[in-house]
Amino acid sequence: MVSNVLLKMCVYWSKIDKKDYLDAMIASHMDSTRIRELLKQTMTDKIGDREIFMKGIDYSYYYEQEDEA
């Protein structure tokens, strides 16, 4: 990701609730304010932290999973 080098920040994905994220993504096609605020609240300067990187990958799969009813 190029922007994390310029900003020296990344998203700490494990701090974002799945439902909040998915709701914000749905709403973002009309107004991106909600998703920007959600992401802004979880920004961290730990761009070299391996644990945050690995959790980010885990959470990307978690967000894609269907919830069981």
C-alpha positions in Angstrom: 0.0 0.0 0.0 1.6 3.2 -1.1 -0.4 5.6 1.1 0.7 4.1 4.4 4.3 5.2 3.5 3.2 8.7 2.9 0.9 8.9 5.9 3.0 6.6 8.1 -0.4 5.4 9.3 -2.5 2.2 8.7 -5.9 1.0 9.8 -6.0 -1.2 12.9 -8.7 -3.5 11.5 -9.3 -5.6 14.6 -10.8 -2.5 16.3 -13.6 -2.2 13.7 -16.8 -4.1 14.3 -17.9 -6.2 11.3 -21.5 -4.9 11.2 -20.4 -1.3 11.5 -17.9 -1.8 8.7 -20.3 -3.5 6.3 -23.1 -0.9 7.1 -20.6 1.9 6.4 -19.5 0.2 3.1 -23.1 0.0 1.9 -23.7 3.6 2.7 -20.4 4.8 1.2 -21.6 4.7 -2.4 -23.9 7.7 -1.5 -21.8 9.4 1.2 -18.3 8.3 2.2 -18.3 10.3 5.5 -19.3 7.3 7.6 -16.6 5.0 6.3 -14.0 7.7 6.5 -14.9 8.4 10.2 -14.9 4.7 11.1 -11.5 4.2 9.5 -10.1 7.5 10.9 -10.9 6.4 14.5 -8.8 3.3 14.1 -5.7 4.6 12.4 -2.3 3.7 14.0 1.2 4.7 13.4 2.4 1.1 13.9 2.9 0.4 10.2 5.8 -2.0 10.9 4.0 -4.1 13.5 3.7 -7.7 12.3 0.8 -8.5 14.6 -1.3 -5.6 13.3 -0.4 -6.7 9.7 -1.4 -10.3 10.3 -4.6 -9.3 12.2 -5.5 -7.1 9.2 -5.3 -10.1 6.9 -7.4 -12.2 9.3 -10.0 -9.5 9.6 -10.3 -9.1 5.8 -11.4 -12.8 5.6 -13.7 -12.3 8.6 -15.4 -9.4 6.9 -16.0 -11.5 3.8 -17.6 -14.5 5.7 -21.3 -14.9 5.7 -22.9 -14.6 9.2 -24.6 -17.7 10.4 -28.3 -17.2 11.1 
